[in-house]
Amino acid sequence: MLARPEQRRTIEPVRMRRERGRRWRRRTGRLRRRLGRVTTQDVIRALWLGALIGLVAGIGAILFFEALEFSTRYILTELTGYSPPHPLGEGGGEATRPTHVWALPLVVGMGALVSGLLVYSLAPEAEGAGADQVIDAFHQRGGRIRLRVIPVKLVASAITIGSGGAAGREGPAAQISGGIGSVIADWLRLDAVERRRAMVAGMGAGVGAIFRAPLGGAMMAAEALYRDDFEADAILLSLISSIVAFAVYGAWYDYTPIFEGTAGFSFGNPEELPYYLALGIACGLLGILYARGFEGAQALFQRLTAPRWVKPAIGGVLVGCIGMFAPEAIHIGYGWVQRSITPEDVMDFSLWLIIALPLLRIVAAALTVGSGASGGIFAPGMVAGGMLGALFWRLFHDLPGFPENPAPLVIIGMIAVFGSIAHAPLAMMLMVAEMTGNLSLLAPAMVAVAVATLLVGNTTIYRSQVATRADSMAHRHRFAFPLLDALPAQRAVVPLATVRDSATVHEALATLERARSDEGVLIDQRGKLVGELLGETLRAAPNPEVLVGPFAADIPTVVLADMPLDEALDRLAAHERRWLPVLDGADGPVLGAIDPRGLVRAYRRAVDQQVRPLTPVDEEISTIELTVAAGAPVEHKTLAEAGLPQGVRVLTLEHAGRLSAPTGDTVLRRGDRLTLAMTRGTRAEVLALVLGD
């Protein structure tokens, strides 16, 4: 039945409204789905995961602090009579001089010996500073820290510091809490990307809690990973976990800043800026001395022929000897920074002691942590910087326009020394501001930190730092050329003239001439690389009948057959080479060479064959799309007969536009599109089987 005209007028607006509603729902549906994914997968996960990491990390920080107090009281104070002062935020109190001065080398040495035995017998990763190990775990080990590292680091660090070792608590707190984040991520079966973020969040939570500086702790964890960059992806999770850990820690103790008595100081006189600039220069020089001294101590103890667990004891005895003459140079030292904040207390220090303390702190920390004992390097750097600021005030306070009180110089000295050599200036400014309760000194602090950081340059206290995210294995797939990263170097090998080490110079020149090249390599009888041969060098030989071996030059680096092409390109560029030899394994024979032309040819061939890398599963397992080429070894074979390497999985197969999950009986045909998951070591073999060359 046809609708009457008046009915049509009623129906048409209804249809139009319905159509407009459908279009609106289609347009907004995608946005709602995206917002839904962001809400459920990012924000909500960050909230509950950050809260869980922060809760456990806060409890871990409490246990660590209590262990430190217990070991200090019953080891250092009971056995030597020395009771270090505390900052006002942790109870304050006067220091008591050691009554058994002679016992200090024995006590510090024995504490380091017990710490070394614990570490090297149970968890060698717990040696040293702790924060550096977390940075290394982020870049090189997928953010994984073993569960046993957590209790070993806690106990070993408490014994090292509690017996008088000149070390800080930030490094142990970072590794303990970073380990907590890593273990929680493994327990929840998160992937490598999320595990790294959880580890960074744990690191920030531990540091933020034990220093009562949640914002600075979160930024420190993100900034300390790189020399010239920071981990932006982990900041949200790190902030949440750090706030929760701080709340837990503060509920057990209190929320007051560690250093009190500094909240009233502010910057209000521009004439002071040149003095802060000069302080920044001094802090930069002290930071370089600290980093170089620490590196030198590590190298010295590595060369020492003694069991690894004995080396911390040797360093501990030497630190105890320093403590016999200057007990202010051992233990954590924050109480001495607190005492240097007021003019009267600064004047109580002898001039020679306040001159020597910044250097003694550096030497004692290098001997303690550089020998392999478990403890942090953050606090010694801060204490050395604070005492340098106090020395600056002591020497120059009578100059016109100089700050009236030492507190601003002490605070800024703490920031500038460690902020520059850790390449974490922003985090240090925030952290020290939170630890002192003073945010009004940021302007002069920025001047001092900027000058110190420029002076320090690329020198760093953390050996595991990399320059930027592009240099980290954690972000290789984001910043590398995706297709080059998917192709092994073996796909770009070009012929290379090779000469046996039994050949004469004349024979070597003949080989190069036949290869129409003026460059080649010398190999031994097993085909292994000996060195590089240059026609120019060989032609200059006085006697062409002598063996060619002495004329071979060293090659700065090599390329391995299974190395990604983007990394091979990096090596060519870094060493300014036109070619590099390709080896079949670290100690394998020479397969040929790789050069830019061969690399580009391999890239173009992969593009023509429609090779496409997909998002990696983790650092070792990658996914890739390939099209079966005509004449490939797998063509017309079933998947079971294809001979794919063990561990390779064919996830999907697209044939004639139809996508399916293949079985062992599925026949592979020309043009079939395969999605495979494989390890790095199998890529070359898979590409040869599927692409046929």
C-alpha positions as CSV (number, residue, x, y, z in Angstrom):
1,M,0.0,0.0,0.0
2,L,1.3,3.4,-0.9
3,A,1.6,6.1,1.7
4,R,-0.6,9.2,1.3
5,P,1.2,12.5,0.8
6,E,0.6,13.7,4.3
7,Q,2.0,10.4,5.6
8,R,5.1,10.8,3.4
9,R,5.8,14.2,4.9
10,T,5.7,12.6,8.3
11,I,7.8,9.6,7.4
12,E,10.6,11.4,5.5
13,P,11.8,13.5,8.5
14,V,11.8,10.4,10.6
15,R,14.0,8.6,8.1
16,M,16.3,11.6,7.8
17,R,16.7,11.8,11.6
18,R,17.4,8.1,11.7
19,E,20.0,8.4,8.9
20,R,21.7,11.3,10.6
21,G,21.8,9.3,13.8
22,R,23.4,6.4,12.0
23,R,26.0,8.7,10.4
24,W,26.7,10.3,13.8
25,R,27.1,7.0,15.5
26,R,29.5,5.8,12.8
27,R,31.6,8.9,13.1
28,T,31.7,8.9,16.8
29,G,32.0,5.1,17.3
30,R,35.7,5.0,16.3
31,L,36.5,7.9,18.7
32,R,34.6,6.2,21.5
33,R,36.4,3.0,20.9
34,R,39.7,4.8,21.0
35,L,38.8,6.6,24.1
36,G,37.7,3.3,25.6
37,R,41.0,1.7,24.8
38,V,42.9,4.6,26.3
39,T,40.9,4.5,29.4
40,T,41.0,0.8,30.0
41,Q,44.5,0.0,28.7
42,D,46.5,3.1,29.7
43,V,45.0,5.2,32.5
44,I,43.2,2.5,34.5
45,R,46.2,0.0,34.1
46,A,48.6,2.7,35.1
47,L,46.5,3.5,38.2
48,W,46.2,0.0,39.5
49,L,49.7,-1.2,38.4
50,G,51.3,2.0,39.7
51,A,49.5,1.7,43.0
52,L,50.5,-2.0,43.4
53,I,54.2,-1.2,42.6
54,G,54.2,1.8,44.8
55,L,52.6,-0.1,47.7
56,V,55.2,-2.9,47.7
57,A,58.1,-0.5,46.9
58,G,57.0,1.7,49.9
59,I,57.1,-1.3,52.2
60,G,60.5,-2.3,50.7
61,A,61.8,1.3,51.4
62,I,60.6,1.0,55.1
63,L,62.3,-2.4,55.5
64,F,65.5,-1.0,53.9
65,F,65.6,2.1,56.1
66,E,65.0,0.0,59.3
67,A,67.8,-2.4,58.3
68,L,70.1,0.5,57.8
69,E,69.3,1.9,61.2
70,F,69.6,-1.5,62.9
71,S,73.0,-2.3,61.3
72,T,74.4,1.2,62.0
73,R,73.3,1.0,65.7
74,Y,74.6,-2.5,66.3
75,I,77.7,-2.6,64.1
76,L,79.2,0.9,63.7
77,T,78.1,2.5,67.0
78,E,78.4,-0.6,69.2
79,L,81.8,-1.7,67.9
80,T,83.5,1.7,67.4
81,G,81.5,4.1,69.5
82,Y,80.9,6.3,66.4
83,S,77.3,7.5,65.9
84,P,76.9,9.6,62.7
85,P,74.5,12.6,62.9
86,H,71.1,12.4,61.2
87,P,69.4,15.2,59.3
88,L,66.7,17.0,61.2
89,G,63.9,15.3,59.1
90,E,65.2,11.9,60.3
91,G,65.5,12.8,64.0
92,G,68.6,14.9,64.0
93,G,70.9,14.4,67.0
94,E,74.6,15.1,67.7
95,A,77.3,12.9,66.5
96,T,79.5,11.0,68.9
97,R,83.2,10.6,68.0
98,P,84.5,7.1,67.7
99,T,85.8,5.8,71.0
100,H,87.6,2.9,69.4
101,V,89.3,4.6,66.5
102,W,91.6,1.7,65.9
103,A,88.5,-0.5,65.3
104,L,87.2,1.4,62.3
105,P,89.3,-0.3,59.6
106,L,88.4,-3.7,61.0
107,V,84.7,-3.0,61.3
108,V,84.3,-1.3,57.9
109,G,86.4,-4.1,56.3
110,M,84.5,-6.9,57.9
111,G,81.1,-5.4,56.9
112,A,82.3,-5.1,53.3
113,L,83.6,-8.7,53.5
114,V,80.2,-10.1,54.7
115,S,78.5,-8.0,52.0
116,G,80.8,-9.3,49.3
117,L,80.2,-12.9,50.4
118,L,76.4,-12.4,50.3
119,V,76.5,-10.7,46.9
120,Y,78.9,-12.9,45.0
121,S,77.6,-16.2,46.4
122,L,73.9,-15.4,45.9
123,A,73.3,-12.6,43.4
124,P,76.3,-11.1,41.6
125,E,74.0,-8.5,40.0
126,A,73.7,-6.8,43.4
127,E,77.3,-5.6,43.5
128,G,78.1,-2.0,43.3
129,A,75.8,1.0,43.1
130,G,72.5,-0.6,42.1
131,A,71.1,2.2,40.0
132,D,73.7,1.4,37.2
133,Q,72.5,-2.2,37.3
134,V,68.9,-1.1,36.9
135,I,69.9,1.1,33.9
136,D,71.7,-1.9,32.3
137,A,68.7,-4.1,32.9
138,F,66.5,-1.6,31.2
139,H,68.6,-1.3,28.1
140,Q,70.1,-4.8,27.8
141,R,68.0,-7.3,29.7
142,G,64.4,-6.4,28.9
143,G,63.8,-4.9,32.3
144,R,64.2,-8.2,34.1
145,I,65.7,-8.4,37.6
146,R,65.8,-11.7,39.5
147,L,63.7,-12.0,42.6
148,R,66.7,-13.0,44.8
149,V,68.4,-9.7,44.0
150,I,65.9,-7.8,46.1
151,P,66.6,-9.4,49.6
152,V,70.4,-9.8,48.8
153,K,70.7,-6.1,47.8
154,L,68.7,-5.0,50.9
155,V,70.8,-7.0,53.4
156,A,74.2,-6.5,51.7
157,S,73.7,-2.7,51.4
158,A,72.5,-2.4,55.0
159,I,75.6,-4.2,56.2
160,T,78.0,-2.2,53.9
161,I,76.6,1.2,54.9
162,G,75.7,0.3,58.5
163,S,79.3,-0.8,59.2
164,G,80.6,2.6,58.0
165,G,81.0,2.2,54.2
166,A,80.9,5.6,52.4
167,A,77.9,4.8,50.2
168,G,74.4,6.1,49.8
169,R,71.0,4.5,50.0
170,E,69.5,5.7,46.6
171,G,71.2,3.0,44.5
172,P,70.1,0.1,46.7
173,A,66.6,1.6,46.9
174,A,66.5,1.9,43.1
175,Q,67.6,-1.7,42.6
176,I,65.4,-3.1,45.3
177,S,62.3,-1.2,44.1
178,G,63.1,-1.6,40.4
179,G,63.4,-5.3,41.1
180,I,60.0,-5.2,42.8
181,G,58.5,-3.6,39.6
182,S,60.2,-6.2,37.4
183,V,59.0,-9.1,39.5
184,I,55.4,-7.8,39.6
185,A,55.5,-7.4,35.8
186,D,56.7,-11.0,35.4
187,W,54.1,-12.2,37.9
188,L,51.4,-10.5,35.8
189,R,53.0,-11.9,32.6
190,L,53.5,-8.4,31.1
191,D,55.5,-8.1,27.9
192,A,59.0,-6.6,27.7
193,V,57.8,-3.1,27.0
194,E,55.5,-3.0,30.1
195,R,58.1,-4.8,32.2
196,R,60.6,-2.0,31.5
197,R,58.1,0.6,32.5
198,A,57.2,-1.3,35.7
199,M,60.9,-1.5,36.6
200,V,61.4,2.2,36.0
201,A,58.3,3.0,38.1
202,G,59.6,0.8,40.9
203,M,63.0,2.6,40.7
204,G,61.3,6.0,41.0
205,A,59.0,4.8,43.8
206,G,61.9,3.5,45.9
207,V,64.0,6.7,45.4
208,G,61.1,9.0,45.9
209,A,60.0,7.2,49.1
210,I,63.3,6.9,50.9
211,F,64.2,10.6,50.1
212,R,60.6,11.8,50.7
213,A,60.8,13.4,47.2
214,P,58.1,11.7,45.0
215,L,58.3,14.0,42.1
216,G,62.1,14.1,42.0
217,G,62.2,10.3,42.4
218,A,59.9,9.8,39.4
219,M,61.8,12.1,37.2
220,M,65.2,10.7,38.4
221,A,64.1,7.2,37.2
222,A,63.1,8.5,33.8
223,E,66.1,10.9,33.4
224,A,69.0,8.7,34.7
225,L,68.5,6.1,31.9
226,Y,70.0,8.4,29.3
227,R,72.7,10.9,28.9
228,D,70.8,13.3,26.7
229,D,67.2,12.1,26.9
230,F,64.6,10.7,29.2
231,E,62.0,7.9,29.2
232,A,58.8,9.8,28.6
233,D,56.8,6.6,28.3
234,A,57.3,5.6,31.9
235,I,56.6,8.9,33.6
236,L,52.9,8.4,34.2
237,L,53.4,5.0,35.8
238,S,56.4,6.3,37.7
239,L,54.6,9.3,39.1
240,I,51.7,7.1,40.4
241,S,53.9,4.5,42.0
242,S,56.2,7.2,43.5
243,I,53.3,9.0,45.1
244,V,51.8,5.8,46.6
245,A,55.3,4.7,47.9
246,F,55.8,8.1,49.4
247,A,52.4,7.9,51.1
248,V,53.2,4.5,52.5
249,Y,56.6,5.5,53.7
250,G,55.4,8.8,55.2
251,A,52.5,7.1,57.0
252,W,55.1,4.9,58.8
253,Y,57.5,7.8,59.6
254,D,56.4,11.3,58.6
255,Y,56.2,13.6,55.6
256,T,58.6,16.3,56.7
257,P,61.6,17.0,54.3
258,I,64.9,15.3,55.2
259,F,66.7,18.6,55.5
260,E,64.9,21.1,57.7
261,G,65.8,24.8,58.4
262,T,66.1,25.8,54.7
263,A,62.5,26.8,53.9
264,G,63.0,30.4,54.8
265,F,65.8,31.1,52.3
266,S,65.1,32.6,48.9
267,F,66.8,34.3,46.0
268,G,66.3,38.0,45.7
269,N,69.6,39.6,44.8
270,P,70.8,39.4,41.2
271,E,74.3,40.3,42.4
272,E,74.6,36.8,43.7
273,L,74.3,35.1,40.3
274,P,78.0,35.4,39.4
275,Y,78.9,33.6,42.6
276,Y,76.5,30.8,41.8
277,L,78.0,30.6,38.3
278,A,81.5,30.2,39.9
279,L,80.0,27.6,42.2
280,G,78.7,25.7,39.1
281,I,82.2,25.7,37.6
282,A,83.6,24.3,40.8
283,C,80.9,21.7,41.0
284,G,81.4,20.6,37.4
285,L,85.1,20.1,38.1
286,L,84.4,18.2,41.2
287,G,81.8,16.1,39.3
288,I,84.4,15.2,36.7
289,L,86.9,14.2,39.4
290,Y,84.2,12.1,41.1
291,A,83.3,10.2,37.9
292,R,86.9,9.7,36.8
293,G,88.0,8.7,40.3
294,F,85.1,6.2,40.6
295,E,85.9,4.7,37.2
296,G,89.6,4.5,38.0
297,A,88.8,2.7,41.3
298,Q,86.6,0.2,39.5
299,A,89.4,-0.5,36.9
300,L,92.0,-0.8,39.7
301,F,90.0,-3.4,41.6
302,Q,89.2,-5.3,38.4
303,R,92.9,-5.7,37.8
304,L,93.5,-6.8,41.3
305,T,94.3,-10.5,41.5
306,A,92.1,-11.5,44.4
307,P,88.7,-13.3,44.7
308,R,85.8,-10.9,43.9
309,W,84.3,-11.3,47.4
310,V,87.6,-10.2,49.0
311,K,87.9,-7.0,47.1
312,P,85.2,-5.1,49.0
313,A,87.0,-5.9,52.2
314,I,90.2,-4.3,50.9
315,G,88.3,-1.2,50.0
316,G,86.5,-1.3,53.3
317,V,89.8,-1.4,55.3
318,L,91.1,1.6,53.3
319,V,87.8,3.5,54.0
320,G,88.1,2.7,57.7
321,C,91.6,4.2,57.7
322,I,90.2,7.4,56.2
323,G,87.5,7.3,59.0
324,M,90.2,7.1,61.7
325,F,91.3,10.7,60.8
326,A,88.0,12.0,59.4
327,P,84.9,10.1,60.5
328,E,82.9,12.7,58.7
329,A,83.9,11.0,55.4
330,I,82.3,7.7,56.1
331,H,78.7,6.4,56.3
332,I,76.0,8.3,54.4
333,G,76.9,11.8,55.6
334,Y,73.5,13.7,55.3
335,G,73.8,14.7,59.0
336,W,77.0,16.6,58.2
337,V,75.2,18.4,55.3
338,Q,72.5,19.4,57.8
339,R,75.2,20.8,60.1
340,S,76.7,22.9,57.3
341,I,73.5,24.8,56.6
342,T,73.8,27.5,59.4
343,P,76.8,30.0,59.6
344,E,77.6,29.0,63.2
345,D,77.9,25.3,62.3
346,V,80.0,25.9,59.2
347,M,82.4,27.9,61.4
348,D,82.6,24.9,63.8
349,F,84.3,22.8,61.1
350,S,88.1,23.3,61.0
351,L,89.2,24.9,57.8
352,W,91.3,22.0,56.8
353,L,88.5,19.5,57.4
354,I,86.0,21.5,55.3
355,I,88.6,21.8,52.5
356,A,89.3,18.1,52.6
357,L,85.8,16.7,53.0
358,P,84.6,17.0,49.4
359,L,87.7,15.1,48.2
360,L,87.7,12.6,51.0
361,R,84.0,11.8,50.3
362,I,84.8,11.1,46.7
363,V,87.8,8.9,47.6
364,A,85.9,7.0,50.2
365,A,82.9,6.4,47.9
366,A,85.2,5.2,45.1
367,L,86.9,2.7,47.4
368,T,83.6,1.5,48.9
369,V,81.5,1.1,45.8
370,G,84.3,0.8,43.2
371,S,85.6,-2.2,45.0
372,G,82.3,-4.0,44.5
373,A,80.6,-3.4,47.9
374,S,76.9,-2.9,47.7
375,G,75.9,0.7,48.1
376,G,74.9,3.9,46.3
377,I,76.9,6.7,44.7
378,F,74.2,9.3,44.8
379,A,74.6,10.3,48.4
380,P,78.4,10.7,48.3
381,G,78.1,13.0,45.3
382,M,75.4,15.1,47.0
383,V,77.4,15.3,50.3
384,A,80.5,16.3,48.4
385,G,78.6,19.0,46.6
386,G,77.0,20.2,49.7
387,M,80.3,20.5,51.5
388,L,81.8,22.2,48.5
389,G,79.0,24.8,48.8
390,A,79.8,25.2,52.5
391,L,83.5,25.6,51.7
392,F,82.6,28.2,49.1
393,W,80.7,30.2,51.7
394,R,83.4,29.8,54.3
395,L,86.1,31.2,52.0
396,F,84.2,34.0,50.3
397,H,81.3,35.1,52.5
398,D,83.0,38.5,53.1
399,L,82.9,39.5,49.4
400,P,80.3,42.1,48.4
401,G,77.0,40.8,47.3
402,F,77.8,37.2,48.5
403,P,74.9,35.2,50.0
404,E,74.5,35.9,53.7
405,N,73.9,32.3,54.6
406,P,75.6,29.1,53.5
407,A,72.3,27.1,53.1
408,P,71.6,28.2,49.5
409,L,75.1,27.4,48.5
410,V,74.9,24.0,50.2
411,I,71.6,23.2,48.5
412,I,72.8,24.2,45.0
413,G,76.1,22.5,45.5
414,M,74.2,19.2,46.1
415,I,72.2,19.7,43.0
416,A,75.0,20.8,40.7
417,V,77.6,18.1,41.4
418,F,75.4,15.0,41.1
419,G,72.9,16.4,38.7
420,S,75.7,17.1,36.2
421,I,77.6,13.8,36.3
422,A,74.3,11.8,36.5
423,H,72.9,13.8,33.6
424,A,69.7,14.3,35.5
425,P,69.7,18.0,36.3
426,L,65.9,18.5,36.3
427,A,65.3,15.5,38.6
428,M,68.0,16.7,40.9
429,M,66.6,20.2,41.2
430,L,63.2,18.8,42.0
431,M,64.5,16.2,44.4
432,V,66.7,18.6,46.4
433,A,63.9,21.1,46.5
434,E,61.6,18.5,47.9
435,M,64.3,17.2,50.4
436,T,64.8,20.7,51.7
437,G,61.2,22.1,51.4
438,N,62.6,25.1,49.4
439,L,61.5,25.8,45.8
440,S,62.6,29.4,45.7
441,L,66.2,28.7,44.8
442,L,65.5,27.3,41.4
443,A,66.8,30.3,39.5
444,P,70.4,30.3,40.9
445,A,70.3,26.5,40.9
446,M,69.6,26.5,37.1
447,V,72.6,28.7,36.5
448,A,74.9,26.5,38.5
449,V,73.5,23.2,37.1
450,A,73.7,24.5,33.5
451,V,77.3,25.5,33.9
452,A,78.3,22.3,35.6
453,T,76.5,20.2,33.0
454,L,78.2,22.0,30.1
455,L,81.5,21.5,31.8
456,V,81.0,17.8,32.5
457,G,80.1,17.1,28.8
458,N,79.7,13.4,28.1
459,T,81.3,12.3,31.3
460,T,78.9,10.2,33.4
461,I,78.9,8.4,36.7
462,Y,76.6,5.7,35.3
463,R,78.5,3.5,32.8
464,S,75.3,1.8,31.5
465,Q,73.7,5.1,30.4
466,V,73.2,5.5,26.6
467,A,73.0,8.8,24.8
468,T,69.4,8.8,23.7
469,R,66.4,6.4,23.2
470,A,67.6,5.8,19.7
471,D,70.7,4.1,21.1
472,S,68.8,1.8,23.5
473,M,67.9,-1.8,22.6
474,A,64.5,-0.9,24.3
475,H,63.6,1.4,21.4
476,R,65.6,-0.1,18.5
477,H,62.4,-1.0,16.7
478,R,60.9,2.4,17.1
479,F,63.9,4.4,15.9
480,A,65.7,2.0,13.5
481,F,64.8,1.6,9.9
482,P,62.1,-1.1,10.4
483,L,62.9,-3.1,7.2
484,L,66.7,-2.9,7.8
485,D,66.2,-4.1,11.3
486,A,64.3,-7.2,10.0
487,L,67.1,-8.1,7.5
488,P,70.2,-9.9,8.6
489,A,73.6,-8.7,7.3
490,Q,74.0,-12.0,5.5
491,R,71.4,-10.8,2.9
492,A,73.8,-8.0,1.8
493,V,77.1,-9.8,1.6
494,V,79.3,-9.0,-1.4
495,P,82.4,-10.8,-2.5
496,L,85.7,-10.0,-0.8
497,A,89.2,-10.8,-1.8
498,T,90.7,-13.2,0.7
499,V,94.4,-14.1,1.1
500,R,95.8,-17.0,3.2
501,D,98.4,-16.1,5.8
502,S,100.8,-18.5,4.1
503,A,100.9,-16.4,0.9
504,T,103.7,-14.0,-0.1
505,V,103.3,-10.4,-0.8
506,H,103.5,-11.1,-4.5
507,E,100.8,-13.8,-4.3
508,A,98.6,-11.4,-2.3
509,L,98.9,-8.7,-4.9
510,A,98.0,-11.2,-7.6
511,T,94.8,-12.2,-5.7
512,L,93.7,-8.6,-5.3
513,E,94.4,-8.0,-9.0
514,R,92.2,-11.0,-10.0
515,A,89.4,-9.7,-7.7
516,R,89.8,-6.3,-9.4
517,S,90.1,-4.7,-6.0
518,D,92.8,-2.9,-4.1
519,E,91.5,-4.1,-0.7
520,G,91.0,-7.5,0.9
521,V,91.5,-9.5,4.1
522,L,94.1,-11.9,5.4
523,I,92.7,-15.2,6.8
524,D,94.3,-18.1,8.6
525,Q,94.1,-21.8,7.6
526,R,90.7,-22.1,9.2
527,G,89.3,-19.2,7.3
528,K,89.2,-16.8,10.3
529,L,90.0,-13.2,10.0
530,V,93.5,-12.0,10.7
531,G,93.5,-8.4,9.3
532,E,93.0,-6.1,6.4
533,L,95.3,-5.9,3.3
534,L,95.7,-2.8,1.2
535,G,97.3,-2.9,-2.3
536,E,99.1,0.4,-1.6
537,T,100.8,-1.1,1.5
538,L,101.7,-4.3,-0.3
539,R,103.2,-2.5,-3.3
540,A,105.5,-0.5,-1.0
541,A,107.0,-3.7,0.5
542,P,110.8,-3.9,-0.2
543,N,110.7,-7.6,-0.8
544,P,107.6,-9.1,-2.5
545,E,108.7,-12.7,-1.7
546,V,108.2,-12.4,2.1
547,L,105.1,-13.6,3.9
548,V,102.2,-11.2,3.7
549,G,101.3,-11.4,7.5
550,P,103.3,-8.5,8.8
551,F,101.6,-6.2,6.3
552,A,98.0,-6.9,7.5
553,A,96.4,-4.0,9.4
554,D,93.8,-4.3,12.2
555,I,90.1,-3.8,11.4
556,P,88.3,-1.7,14.0
557,T,85.1,-3.8,14.0
558,V,83.3,-6.5,12.1
559,V,79.8,-7.4,11.2
560,L,78.2,-10.7,12.2
561,A,76.1,-12.6,9.7
562,D,72.9,-12.5,11.8
563,M,73.4,-8.8,12.8
564,P,70.5,-6.5,11.7
565,L,71.4,-4.4,8.7
566,D,70.6,-1.1,10.5
567,E,73.2,-2.0,13.1
568,A,75.7,-2.9,10.3
569,L,75.0,0.5,8.8
570,D,75.6,2.2,12.2
571,R,79.0,0.4,12.3
572,L,80.0,1.6,8.9
573,A,79.1,5.1,9.7
574,A,80.6,5.2,13.2
575,H,84.0,4.0,11.9
576,E,83.8,5.9,8.6
577,R,84.4,2.7,6.6
578,R,83.4,2.0,3.0
579,W,83.2,-1.7,3.9
580,L,83.5,-4.2,6.7
581,P,84.0,-8.0,6.7
582,V,81.1,-10.2,7.6
583,L,81.8,-13.2,9.8
584,D,79.8,-16.3,10.3
585,G,79.6,-16.0,14.1
586,A,81.8,-14.1,16.6
587,D,84.8,-16.4,15.9
588,G,83.7,-17.8,12.6
589,P,85.1,-17.7,9.0
590,V,84.8,-14.7,6.7
591,L,81.7,-14.8,4.5
592,G,82.5,-11.6,2.5
593,A,82.0,-7.9,3.0
594,I,79.2,-5.5,3.5
595,D,79.2,-2.0,1.9
596,P,76.6,0.7,1.3
597,R,75.8,-0.5,-2.3
598,G,75.2,-4.1,-1.2
599,L,73.1,-2.9,1.7
600,V,70.9,-0.8,-0.6
601,R,70.6,-3.7,-3.0
602,A,69.4,-6.0,-0.2
603,Y,66.9,-3.3,0.9
604,R,65.5,-2.9,-2.6
605,R,65.3,-6.6,-3.1
606,A,63.4,-7.0,0.2
607,V,61.0,-4.2,-0.9
608,D,60.4,-5.9,-4.2
609,Q,59.7,-9.2,-2.5
610,Q,57.2,-7.5,-0.1
611,V,59.1,-8.2,3.1
612,R,57.4,-6.3,5.9
613,P,58.4,-6.3,9.6
614,L,55.6,-6.2,12.2
615,T,55.6,-5.2,15.8
616,P,58.2,-7.4,17.7
617,V,57.1,-9.7,20.5
618,D,60.2,-8.8,22.5
619,E,64.0,-8.2,21.9
620,E,64.7,-11.7,20.6
621,I,61.4,-12.7,18.9
622,S,60.2,-10.7,15.9
623,T,57.3,-11.1,13.5
624,I,57.6,-10.6,9.7
625,E,55.5,-10.9,6.6
626,L,57.0,-12.7,3.6
627,T,55.7,-13.7,0.2
628,V,56.7,-17.1,-1.1
629,A,58.9,-16.5,-4.2
630,A,58.9,-18.5,-7.4
631,G,61.4,-21.3,-7.2
632,A,61.9,-20.9,-3.5
633,P,62.9,-24.1,-1.6
634,V,59.6,-24.2,0.2
635,E,57.4,-23.9,-2.9
636,H,55.0,-26.8,-3.5
637,K,56.0,-28.3,-0.1
638,T,53.8,-28.8,2.9
639,L,54.5,-26.8,5.9
640,A,55.8,-29.9,7.7
641,E,58.2,-30.6,4.8
642,A,59.4,-27.0,4.4
643,G,62.3,-27.4,6.7
644,L,61.8,-24.2,8.7
645,P,64.2,-23.9,11.6
646,Q,63.1,-25.0,15.1
647,G,61.2,-22.4,16.9
648,V,59.8,-20.6,13.8
649,R,56.0,-20.4,13.8
650,V,53.8,-19.7,10.8
651,L,51.1,-17.6,12.4
652,T,48.9,-16.9,9.3
653,L,48.8,-17.8,5.6
654,E,47.0,-15.7,3.0
655,H,46.2,-17.5,-0.3
656,A,44.1,-16.0,-3.1
657,G,42.9,-13.3,-0.7
658,R,41.8,-15.8,2.0
659,L,43.4,-15.7,5.4
660,S,43.8,-18.9,7.4
661,A,45.8,-20.6,10.2
662,P,48.0,-23.1,8.4
663,T,48.6,-26.7,9.5
664,G,51.4,-29.1,8.8
665,D,49.5,-30.4,5.7
666,T,49.1,-26.9,4.2
667,V,50.9,-26.7,0.9
668,L,53.0,-23.5,0.3
669,R,52.5,-22.0,-3.2
670,R,54.0,-19.1,-5.1
671,G,52.5,-15.8,-3.9
672,D,51.3,-17.1,-0.5
673,R,51.6,-14.4,2.1
674,L,53.1,-15.8,5.4
675,T,53.2,-14.2,8.8
676,L,56.0,-15.7,10.8
677,A,57.4,-15.4,14.3
678,M,61.1,-16.2,14.7
679,T,64.2,-15.5,16.7
680,R,67.0,-13.3,15.4
681,G,69.3,-16.2,14.9
682,T,66.9,-17.9,12.4
683,R,66.1,-15.0,10.2
684,A,68.7,-15.6,7.5
685,E,67.7,-19.2,7.1
686,V,64.0,-18.4,7.0
687,L,64.5,-15.7,4.3
688,A,66.6,-18.1,2.2
689,L,63.9,-20.8,2.4
690,V,61.0,-18.5,1.6
691,L,62.6,-16.0,-0.8
692,G,65.0,-18.4,-2.4
693,D,68.2,-16.3,-2.4
